[in-house]
Amino acid sequence: MRTFNLRHVFVLPSHNLYRTLKTIVPRVRFAPSPTGYLHLGGLRTALYNYLYAKSRGGVFILRIEDTDQTRKVEGSVDALIDDLKWAGIECNEGPSTNGNYGPYVQSERLNIYQEHIQKLLNNGSAYKCFCTERRLNILRRDAIRSQRIPKYDNKCRSLSDKDIQEKSNAGTPYCIRFKLSSDCISFEDMIFGGIAYDVTLNEGDPVLMKSDGFPTYHFANVVDDYLMGITHVLRGVEWQISTTKHLLIYKAFGWTPPEFGHLPLIVNSDGTKLSKRQSDVKVEDYRAKGIYPLALVNYITLSGGGFDHVIGEGIRFKTLEELAEEFQINKISSHPSRLNPDLLEECNRLELKRRLKDDQLTKSLIANLQNLIKTKYTGENLNISEEHIKGVLLWATARITRIEELVTPKFAFLWILPSNKKLDVNKNLFEKLINNLEDLDTFEQDSIKDNLKHFSTQNDVQFPALMKMLRSVLSGLNEGPSVAEMMQLLGKCQTLERIKAVIRYFCVYF
C-alpha cells in the first residue's frame, strides 16, 4: 500500500503498460525551480528523463518553473544549465536552445495561463475566492486545535453571481481555486504500479491562480505539460500525492494526460536523509572535489536501478550512450535509492582509467595535472614533462580515485626534490651506486630491485638499510611506494640526479 503518510491512499494491482508505451515517441521534461543549486536528486531526475528520451529517439526538454518569484535565486538558471551540460545531459528544447513550444520559462508564459484559467472559469471548474489570509489562518489554527486536517472549507465555491460581482466591483483581492471532485482517481504509475486516491479527504479546493496573477505549480505544470506535448512525466516521488489532483485538472480541460512515473527518494547508505552539511547534496560540491561527470552519473544509476545488474559482476562502468541503450524504466526500484560512497570513488577511478585509453582525453588529463602541480608547488624546479606525467597517471590508477591526490604530500616526490635536510647517508657507497645504476640497461621495477639486492650484497650493506637511505634520498618520506617503484616512476635520469644532489650537499663521509 502506498500511504504517503496519509490515510485513504490505495495501491492498485499493477498492469503492464510497456507494450503500448514503446510505440510512443516520448517528449519528456525536467522542470526545476530556480531556487538555488542543482542537487543530486534533481540530477537523477534530469538524467532518467534524458535517458528515457534518448533510448527511444525522443525529445528532452528543460523548463524553468519560476512562478514563485519570492524564492528565485539570481544566477541559478545559468548554474543549473551549466551543471547539466557538465554531466553530459543535453537539452533538445529549453531556455538556451531552439524549440517550437516556448517560452520555456514560466514567468514568460503568464498570458497563456490567464487564457487557460478563463476556460476553467467559463466551464465552471474554477471560481474566484475572496477569503483573506487572516480567515485562512483562523481555519488552519481551528483545525489543528480540533485535531482535524487543516484544509480550506470551500466557502467561496457557493458565492452567488451577485456576491462575486459586488466584491469584484469593490476591488476585493481574490485568487482562483479549482473545484475538486470527490472521485477516487486512479492512475498507473510507471514505477510504483496502480495508485488510487481521493484528494478531497485531505485537501480543500486548491489555488490555481494567485492574487498577484501568477499561477501555482499545479496549474502551470498541467498547462505547460499539455501545451508542450509531454507524453511521459518522470519526477520525484514527493509529487506522487499531487498527481490525482493534476489528473482532475486535465479532466476539467478535456485533455488526455501523460503517463506518470515517480522516482524514489535518494538516501544515505544507512537510510538517513542526505545532508547539506555533509556536502552530499549539491552537484557543484562533487565537481569541486574532482569527481568526473560520468563517474557521478554512473554512481546515481548504481543506486536507483533502471538497468540489468548481474550479481557478482561488480561495477560495469558505462558511457551515456551505453546507459541510454540499456535503460529500462520497469527496472527502476520503488524503494529508496541508497547511496554507497565507496562506489563513487570506484566510479571515479574507472573513469580515470577510461580517459587514459583515449589520446585526446589523456592530453587533457596531463594538462590538468600540470596546472595543479604548478599551482601547488610555485617556484619549484618541477619534474612535469608530459612523458613523466603520463607514466605517473598510468601507475596511479590503482592507487588514487582523483588526480588531485597526486599533489598531496604523499606524492610530492614525483614532482619536486625532497626537502633540504641533512641526510645521514654514506657518500662513498652512493658514489658506487651511481656508477652501478648508470650501467643498468633496463630501468624497470623488477630489474632495479634485483640489481639493488645484488649491490647491497657486493658492498656488504644490509638491503633494508640501503632501501631506507634510498627512500629518504629520493622522496624524503618514511613510507610510500617501494623504492624500486619510485625509481621507475622518476626514471633513470631523475633518480641519478637526486642521488647526485644529495652527495653534493648533504652527505657525510664514512
PEQUI-V107020 format. One record per residue. N is the residue number from 1. RES is the residue in one letter. SS is DSSP state (a for helix, b for strand, c for the rest). PSI is psi in whole degrees, -180 to 180 (999 if undefined). BURIAL is b if it has 9 or more other ideal C-beta (glycine too) atoms within 8 Angstrom, else e. Layout:
n:res:ss:psi:burial
N:RES:SS:PSI:BURIAL
N:RES:SS:PSI:BURIAL
//
This chain:
n:res:ss:psi:burial
1:M:c:132:e
2:R:c:111:b
3:T:c:-25:e
4:F:c:17:e
5:N:c:23:e
6:L:c:165:e
7:R:c:163:e
8:H:c:34:e
9:V:b:129:b
10:F:b:142:b
11:V:b:125:b
12:L:b:162:b
13:P:c:137:e
14:S:c:144:e
15:H:c:148:e
16:N:c:107:e
17:L:c:-7:b
18:Y:a:-23:e
19:R:a:-43:e
20:T:a:-36:e
21:L:a:-33:b
22:K:c:-26:e
23:T:c:-10:e
24:I:c:128:e
25:V:c:113:e
26:P:c:145:b
27:R:b:113:b
28:V:b:165:b
29:R:b:152:b
30:F:b:123:b
31:A:c:74:b
32:P:c:161:b
33:S:c:141:b
34:P:c:61:b
35:T:c:11:e
36:G:c:-147:e
37:Y:c:162:b
38:L:c:120:b
39:H:b:174:b
40:L:a:-38:b
41:G:a:-39:b
42:G:a:-41:b
43:L:a:-41:b
44:R:a:-42:b
45:T:a:-46:b
46:A:a:-44:b
47:L:a:-47:b
48:Y:a:-35:b
49:N:a:-44:b
50:Y:a:-46:b
51:L:a:-38:b
52:Y:a:-44:b
53:A:a:-46:b
54:K:a:-36:b
55:S:a:-16:e
56:R:c:17:b
57:G:c:31:e
58:G:c:-162:b
59:V:b:132:b
60:F:b:123:b
61:I:b:138:b
62:L:b:125:b
63:R:c:133:b
64:I:b:119:b
65:E:c:90:b
66:D:c:36:b
67:T:c:-23:b
68:D:c:87:b
69:Q:a:-22:e
70:T:a:-22:e
71:R:a:1:e
72:K:c:134:b
73:V:c:125:e
74:E:c:133:e
75:G:c:-6:e
76:S:a:-29:b
77:V:a:-47:b
78:D:a:-40:e
79:A:a:-39:b
80:L:a:-46:b
81:I:a:-39:b
82:D:a:-41:e
83:D:a:-40:b
84:L:a:-44:b
85:K:a:-41:b
86:W:a:-39:b
87:A:c:-5:b
88:G:c:11:b
89:I:c:107:b
90:E:c:131:e
91:C:c:137:b
92:N:c:-32:b
93:E:b:147:b
94:G:c:-175:b
95:P:c:-32:b
96:S:c:9:e
97:T:c:168:b
98:N:c:158:e
99:G:c:155:b
100:N:c:6:e
101:Y:c:17:b
102:G:c:-179:e
103:P:c:156:e
104:Y:c:14:b
105:V:b:124:b
106:Q:a:-33:b
107:S:a:-13:b
108:E:a:6:e
109:R:c:20:b
110:L:a:-36:b
111:N:a:-33:e
112:I:a:-43:b
113:Y:a:-38:b
114:Q:a:-41:b
115:E:a:-41:e
116:H:a:-27:b
117:I:a:-31:b
118:Q:a:-33:e
119:K:a:-39:b
120:L:a:-34:b
121:L:a:-41:b
122:N:a:-37:e
123:N:c:7:e
124:G:c:11:e
125:S:c:-13:e
126:A:b:163:b
127:Y:b:161:b
128:K:b:134:b
129:C:b:123:b
130:F:c:10:b
131:C:c:138:e
132:T:c:163:e
133:E:a:-36:e
134:R:a:-45:e
135:R:a:-41:e
136:L:a:-37:b
137:N:a:-38:e
138:I:a:-44:e
139:L:a:-43:b
140:R:a:-45:b
141:R:a:-41:e
142:D:a:-41:e
143:A:a:-43:b
144:I:a:-41:b
145:R:a:-35:e
146:S:c:7:e
147:Q:c:38:e
148:R:c:163:e
149:I:c:122:e
150:P:c:121:e
151:K:c:156:e
152:Y:c:141:b
153:D:c:8:e
154:N:c:28:b
155:K:a:-47:e
156:C:a:-8:b
157:R:a:-29:b
158:S:a:9:e
159:L:c:141:b
160:S:c:163:e
161:D:a:-35:e
162:K:a:-45:e
163:D:a:-43:e
164:I:a:-43:b
165:Q:a:-43:e
166:E:a:-44:e
167:K:a:-39:b
168:S:a:-44:b
169:N:a:-32:e
170:A:c:-5:e
171:G:c:22:e
172:T:c:126:e
173:P:c:147:e
174:Y:c:157:b
175:C:b:176:b
176:I:b:125:b
177:R:b:158:b
178:F:b:137:b
179:K:c:104:b
180:L:c:143:b
181:S:c:157:e
182:S:c:18:e
183:D:c:143:e
184:C:c:94:e
185:I:b:138:b
186:S:b:155:b
187:F:b:161:b
188:E:b:107:b
189:D:b:128:b
190:M:c:-16:b
191:I:c:-42:b
192:F:c:-11:b
193:G:b:-152:b
194:G:b:133:b
195:I:b:135:b
196:A:b:139:b
197:Y:b:133:b
198:D:c:103:b
199:V:a:-25:b
200:T:a:-16:e
201:L:a:-23:e
202:N:c:-5:b
203:E:c:149:b
204:G:c:-177:e
205:D:c:124:b
206:P:c:154:b
207:V:b:132:b
208:L:b:-40:b
209:M:b:123:b
210:K:c:167:b
211:S:c:-18:e
212:D:c:4:e
213:G:c:1:e
214:F:c:140:b
215:P:b:158:b
216:T:c:168:b
217:Y:a:-47:b
218:H:a:-41:b
219:F:a:-51:b
220:A:a:-37:b
221:N:a:-47:b
222:V:a:-48:b
223:V:a:-46:b
224:D:a:-43:b
225:D:a:-40:b
226:Y:a:-49:b
227:L:a:-26:e
228:M:c:3:b
229:G:c:29:e
230:I:c:129:b
231:T:c:-30:b
232:H:b:131:b
233:V:b:113:b
234:L:b:116:b
235:R:b:175:b
236:G:b:152:b
237:V:a:-19:b
238:E:a:-19:e
239:W:a:-2:b
240:Q:a:-36:b
241:I:a:-23:b
242:S:a:-10:e
243:T:a:-40:b
244:T:a:-35:b
245:K:a:-42:b
246:H:a:-38:b
247:L:a:-35:b
248:L:a:-36:b
249:I:a:-43:b
250:Y:a:-44:b
251:K:a:-39:e
252:A:a:-32:b
253:F:a:-16:b
254:G:c:26:e
255:W:c:152:e
256:T:c:124:e
257:P:c:162:b
258:P:c:175:e
259:E:b:148:b
260:F:b:140:b
261:G:b:133:b
262:H:b:126:b
263:L:b:133:b
264:P:c:166:b
265:L:c:152:b
266:I:b:127:b
267:V:b:169:b
268:N:c:169:b
269:S:c:-26:e
270:D:c:7:e
271:G:c:-3:e
272:T:c:162:e
273:K:b:145:e
274:L:c:143:b
275:S:c:134:b
276:K:c:-36:e
277:R:c:-26:e
278:Q:c:5:e
279:S:c:37:e
280:D:c:24:b
281:V:c:-51:b
282:K:b:136:b
283:V:a:-37:b
284:E:a:-28:b
285:D:a:-41:b
286:Y:a:-40:b
287:R:a:-45:b
288:A:a:-26:e
289:K:c:0:b
290:G:c:17:e
291:I:c:132:b
292:Y:c:148:b
293:P:a:-44:b
294:L:a:-29:b
295:A:a:-43:b
296:L:a:-39:b
297:V:a:-47:b
298:N:a:-39:b
299:Y:a:-44:b
300:I:a:-45:b
301:T:a:-28:b
302:L:a:-22:b
303:S:a:-25:b
304:G:a:-3:b
305:G:b:-169:e
306:G:c:-2:b
307:F:c:154:b
308:D:c:136:e
309:H:c:123:e
310:V:c:122:e
311:I:c:131:e
312:G:c:-6:e
313:E:c:-23:e
314:G:c:-165:e
315:I:c:125:b
316:R:c:103:e
317:F:c:134:b
318:K:c:147:b
319:T:c:169:e
320:L:a:-36:b
321:E:a:-43:e
322:E:a:-39:e
323:L:a:-43:b
324:A:a:-41:b
325:E:a:-34:e
326:E:a:-7:b
327:F:c:131:b
328:Q:c:116:b
329:I:a:-30:b
330:N:a:-2:e
331:K:a:-6:b
332:I:b:131:b
333:S:c:145:e
334:S:c:-4:e
335:H:c:156:e
336:P:c:141:e
337:S:b:113:b
338:R:b:126:b
339:L:c:139:b
340:N:c:105:b
341:P:a:-30:e
342:D:a:-33:e
343:L:a:-34:b
344:L:a:-45:b
345:E:a:-41:b
346:E:a:-38:b
347:C:a:-40:b
348:N:a:-38:b
349:R:a:-41:b
350:L:a:-36:b
351:E:a:-37:b
352:L:a:-44:b
353:K:a:-42:b
354:R:a:-43:b
355:R:a:-32:b
356:L:c:-8:b
357:K:c:-5:e
358:D:c:124:e
359:D:a:-46:e
360:Q:a:-42:e
361:L:a:-34:b
362:T:a:-42:b
363:K:a:-39:e
364:S:a:-41:b
365:L:a:-43:b
366:I:a:-46:b
367:A:a:-40:e
368:N:a:-46:b
369:L:a:-38:b
370:Q:a:-43:b
371:N:a:-40:e
372:L:a:-42:b
373:I:a:-46:b
374:K:a:-33:b
375:T:a:-39:e
376:K:a:-40:e
377:Y:c:62:b
378:T:c:132:e
379:G:c:-3:e
380:E:c:159:e
381:N:c:95:e
382:L:c:144:b
383:N:c:83:b
384:I:c:38:b
385:S:c:153:e
386:E:a:-41:e
387:E:a:-44:e
388:H:a:-45:b
389:I:a:-40:b
390:K:a:-42:b
391:G:a:-42:b
392:V:a:-44:b
393:L:a:-43:b
394:L:a:-38:e
395:W:a:-36:b
396:A:a:-14:b
397:T:c:-21:b
398:A:c:-5:e
399:R:c:-20:e
400:I:c:164:b
401:T:c:-12:e
402:R:c:147:b
403:I:a:-18:b
404:E:a:-25:b
405:E:a:-25:b
406:L:a:-6:b
407:V:a:14:b
408:T:c:161:e
409:P:a:-31:e
410:K:a:-33:e
411:F:a:12:b
412:A:a:-31:b
413:F:a:-22:b
414:L:a:-23:b
415:W:c:-29:b
416:I:c:161:b
417:L:c:150:e
418:P:c:159:b
419:S:c:149:e
420:N:c:86:e
421:K:c:153:e
422:K:c:125:e
423:L:c:129:b
424:D:c:79:e
425:V:c:160:b
426:N:b:112:b
427:K:a:-47:b
428:N:a:-40:e
429:L:a:-40:b
430:F:a:-25:b
431:E:a:-39:b
432:K:a:-39:b
433:L:a:-38:b
434:I:a:-47:b
435:N:a:-39:e
436:N:a:-47:b
437:L:a:-32:b
438:E:a:-28:e
439:D:c:-3:e
440:L:c:118:b
441:D:c:-46:e
442:T:c:111:e
443:F:c:68:b
444:E:c:162:e
445:Q:a:-50:b
446:D:a:-45:e
447:S:a:-36:b
448:I:a:-46:b
449:K:a:-45:b
450:D:a:-41:e
451:N:a:-41:b
452:L:a:-37:b
453:K:a:-44:b
454:H:a:-40:e
455:F:a:-43:b
456:S:a:-38:b
457:T:a:-45:e
458:Q:a:-32:e
459:N:c:16:e
460:D:c:49:e
461:V:c:140:b
462:Q:c:133:e
463:F:a:-46:b
464:P:a:-37:e
465:A:a:-40:e
466:L:a:-42:b
467:M:a:-39:b
468:K:a:-43:e
469:M:a:-43:b
470:L:a:-40:b
471:R:a:-43:b
472:S:a:-40:b
473:V:a:-43:b
474:L:a:-35:b
475:S:a:-20:b
476:G:c:10:e
477:L:c:156:b
478:N:c:-15:e
479:E:c:170:e
480:G:c:-155:e
481:P:c:161:e
482:S:c:155:e
483:V:a:-44:b
484:A:a:-35:b
485:E:a:-45:b
486:M:a:-45:b
487:M:a:-40:b
488:Q:a:-42:b
489:L:a:-44:b
490:L:a:-28:b
491:G:a:162:b
492:K:a:-48:e
493:C:a:-46:e
494:Q:a:-37:b
495:T:a:-49:b
496:L:a:-38:b
497:E:a:-39:e
498:R:a:-39:b
499:I:a:-42:b
500:K:a:-38:b
501:A:a:-39:b
502:V:a:-41:b
503:I:a:-41:b
504:R:a:-36:e
505:Y:a:-27:e
506:F:c:-10:b
507:C:c:152:b
508:V:b:157:e
509:Y:c:146:e
510:F:c:999:e
//
